[in-house]
Amino acid sequence: MSLRILLDINHPSQAHVIRAIYEAGRGRGHELAVVARDKDVTLALLRAFGVPFVCLSKPRPGRLGSALELVQRELRFYRVVRRFRPHILLGTSVHAARASRLFGGKSVILNEDDAAVVPLFARIAYPGAHRIVTPDCLKHEAWGNRHRTYPGTQKLLYLHRDRFTPDPGLALRLGLRPPFGVVRLSSLTAHHDVGRRGLDRRAVSDLAKRLEGRVDVFVSTETADPPPEGTRALSVPPETVHHVMASARFVLSDSQSMTAEAALLGVPPIRVNDFVGRISYLAELERFGLAFGYRPEQASPAIEFAARVALSDEEQSRFKQTQARYFEGMPDPLPWLVDLIEALGEEA
């Protein structure tokens, strides 16, 4: 049975997830449509991937702005649903469950963050959902017979070894001469980030000073601020970032997504923010030795560790071995997810 599948994207990392599902779905003969939110590099990624989309909205400042945008996005989402008449509505979507109940079809909500960390999303998105799909580490949330889980992390949908192979020469062709490290500074403006602390720019400058003349430090940021002193802006096409990261000596970040991505790519990720110890999929990677979390008040030991990792070939080799162990027997969740979508779609 050929299905009509509507995919909803609200964040740049979801563009990678949805691209994988989009291409797998097309390969199985389904008709797919994509709606997206104009956040950071999301639309640039979709254009680079050749994925057609309808833009529903753009983030607005402040809580009132966020609420107004949510209403705008929901109404526009409904218009697309009425026109496309999907059998499946899928994504880390606050709209899919309600739209499916109003206009027909089945909703699949993808999420890898603990509901306790994104409570507003869970309250808005989960009621009425036909399937809630999370990593195994969130089995304890027990959303009933709607809940389906898989091993690992959502990032495996696009970074599993069976599908993604880094281009080791791309960083050099883009003007990044190894050895180098990557720093990611998030804006921390999402509703669940309010009042949360991340990576201090002075700590980044301290790291750059320690590595001066030995390892260059490139900074990617969601803000318009210039890069911290002693660093350079990471100015590469957004669709190349995983290839670039794979050639780095470390990734220092206050981003949850980039931390997990670096871990899967075999690059030591050092995360500094208030969410350390609160996010199950990252805690699982940390227990495996594939990620390292520090709270903001621990910035000094985080910088010391990042400098040691950057300069030690032994640390780099040890981390690559840990990554190889992680992937031993780790299944690719994408075929499983597409099977789940097709089985649910046959019920629609």
GUVEX-67176 format. One record per residue (C-alpha): x negated, y, z; residue in three letters. Coordinates in steps of 0.02 Angstrom, whole numbers, plus 50000, padded with zeros to 5 digits. Layout:
XYZALA/...
end
This chain:
500005000050000MET/499325017049950SER/499495029650092LEU/499585048550100ARG/498405053750240ILE/498275071450311LEU/496645075450400LEU/496485090050522ASP/494805098550561ILE/494535111450699ASN/492645111150729HIS/491085109050620PRO/490635092050694SER/492365085850645GLN/491985090350464ALA/490695076250464HIS/491925064150544VAL/493325068550424ILE/492185067850273ARG/491745049850315ALA/493585045250335ILE/494055055050177TYR/492785045950070GLU/493195028850144ALA/495055031850119GLY/494835037249938ARG/493765021949910GLY/495255011249963ARG/496445020249846GLY/497335031949968HIS/497855049949935GLU/497085061950060LEU/497325080250102ALA/496285090750222VAL/496735106050327VAL/495385115650419ALA/495035129550541ARG/493775142750487ASP/492575140350634LYS/490695142950617ASP/490095132750465VAL/491605121250448THR/492185127750279LEU/490415128850210ALA/490175110450255LEU/491775105250168LEU/491305114850011ARG/489575106950011ALA/490355089650032PHE/491565092849888GLY/493075090150001VAL/494575100849950PRO/495475109050096PHE/496785121550150VAL/496195134050281CYS/497505136250417LEU/496715149450529SER/495175157850600LYS/494715159450785PRO/495315175450870ARG/494485183251024PRO/495215181651198GLY/496535170251272ARG/497965179651190LEU/497075178551023GLY/496815159851047SER/498655157451087ALA/499205167450935LEU/498015157750824GLU/498695141250891LEU/500465146250846VAL/499925152150673GLN/498975136150642ARG/500425125250698GLU/501685133850584LEU/500515132650435ARG/500165114450478PHE/502035110950472TYR/502145118750298ARG/500775107250234VAL/501615092150313VAL/503305096250234ARG/502485097950064ARG/501285082950073PHE/502405070950172ARG/500965060850245PRO/501135043050309HIS/499675046650429ILE/499185062950516LEU/497445061450589LEU/496115071650677GLY/495565079250841THR/497185088450814SER/498355097850931VAL/499705097450796HIS/499775079850725ALA/500865071450857ALA/502235084650857ARG/502235086150668ALA/502405067350646SER/503885066850765ARG/504725081350675LEU/504405076650494PHE/503985058150495GLY/502365048350480GLY/501195041850615LYS/499915051950712SER/498155046450756VAL/497235057650880ILE/495345055850881LEU/494405061751035ASN/492795057251124GLU/492845069951265ASP/493575065151434ASP/495325071851459ALA/494695079551621ALA/493445089951521VAL/494705095551388VAL/496335095251489PRO/497255107851382LEU/496905097851225PHE/497485081751307ALA/499085090051372ARG/499505097251201ILE/498885083451084ALA/499215066851171TYR/501095067151209PRO/502005059151065GLY/500435052550980ALA/500625035450900HIS/498775031150926ARG/497445038951037ILE/495735033350977VAL/494215035551090THR/492535027151125PRO/492515012251244ASP/491795023251381CYS/493525031151399LEU/494465014751421LYS/494745019751602HIS/495915033751546GLU/497165020151502ALA/498375028851385TRP/499425013151371GLY/499735002751216ASN/499405018051108ARG/497575018351161HIS/496255010451048ARG/494385010751082THR/492755006350995TYR/490925004551052PRO/489745019251050GLY/490135037151004THR/491185045950873GLN/489585051950790LYS/489305034150728LEU/490695037350602LEU/489455047750502TYR/487745043650575LEU/487795024750587HIS/486225017350509ARG/487255007850382ASP/487845024350307ARG/486615038350345PHE/484785038050295THR/483775053750334PRO/482745061550195ASP/481035063450279PRO/480415076150151GLY/481905087850152LEU/481345098450300ALA/479685102250215LEU/480575106650052ARG/481655118850151LEU/480105127350222GLY/479995118750392LEU/478245111850411ARG/478075098150544PRO/477805097150687PRO/479305107250743PHE/480715106750868GLY/482535112350853VAL/483515122550980VAL/485405124350970ARG/486275138451066LEU/488165136951073SER/489325151851092SER/490285143051235LEU/491885152151187THR/493075137251171ALA/494485136351299HIS/493605122451394HIS/491955132251396ASP/492625147351490VAL/491505150851640GLY/490255137451590ARG/488395140551580ARG/487235134551444GLY/485425136351391LEU/484575152551444ASP/483665161751303ARG/482195165451419ARG/481955146851445ALA/481875144551256VAL/480555158151244SER/479575149651383ASP/479585133451285LEU/479025142251126ALA/477585150151222LYS/477025133251290ARG/477055125751115LEU/476305140651023GLU/475095135450887GLY/475525117050906ARG/477395114750877VAL/478525127750796ASP/480235130950874VAL/481725134250761PHE/483365140550834VAL/485135137850772SER/486465148350855THR/488335151450843GLU/488095169850887THR/487415184650788ALA/485995187450913ASP/484205186650848PRO/483225170950895PRO/482325171251064PRO/480565178151069GLU/479255166550996GLY/480515156550894THR/481175157350717ARG/482935156050651ALA/483415139150579LEU/484015145250408SER/484485129550313VAL/486075124350223PRO/487255117150355PRO/487475100850260GLU/485605097350279THR/485515099350468VAL/485485080650511HIS/484055077550390HIS/483115092150469VAL/483485086150646MET/482855068850604ALA/481125076350567SER/481045086150730ALA/480015081750884ARG/481455086351000PHE/483155094651005VAL/483465106451151LEU/485285111451161SER/486825116351260ASP/487895107851127SER/488695091051167GLN/488855086250983SER/487075090050933MET/486415080751084THR/487295064651031ALA/486805067250849GLU/484965069050893ALA/485045053250999ALA/485725043150853LEU/484405050550738LEU/483005044850853GLY/482515062350910VAL/482395065751098PRO/483855077251147PRO/483715088151302ILE/485395095751352ARG/485575110351473VAL/487345115351525ASN/488675113851659ASP/489465098651577PHE/488035087051625VAL/488735072351723GLY/490525075651665ARG/490585068551488ILE/490665049651478SER/489955046651304TYR/488425057251342LEU/488215049151513ALA/488195032451422GLU/486825038451305LEU/485855044951455GLU/485965028151544ARG/485275020051387PHE/483815032251385GLY/484395040951225LEU/484845057851301ALA/484255068651444PHE/485405080451539GLY/484945095151650TYR/486055107851735ARG/485665126351704PRO/484805128251872GLU/483635114251815GLN/483035123751662ALA/481205123651716SER/481035104551726PRO/482025103251564ALA/480775114551476ILE/479305104951550GLU/480045088651487PHE/480395095851314ALA/478595101951301ALA/477915084951353ARG/479005075751229VAL/478545087851090ALA/476675085151114LEU/476625066451150SER/476555053651009ASP/476785040151141GLU/478435047951198GLU/479005049351017GLN/478625030950985SER/479485025451145ARG/481055035051100PHE/481125027550925LYS/481035010151004GLN/482475014551120THR/483495020550972GLN/483155004150880ALA/483764994151031ARG/485355004551038TYR/485785000450858PHE/485474981750877GLU/487214974350858GLY/488064991450865MET/489524989950743PRO/489985003450619ASP/491675010150682PRO/492215017250513LEU/492895001150433PRO/493794997050596TRP/494585014450599LEU/495155013550418VAL/495934996350453ASP/496855003950602LEU/497495018350492ILE/498105006350358GLU/498984994950482ALA/499865009750561LEU/500285017150392GLY/501205001350342GLU/502375004650489GLU/502745022550434ALA/
end
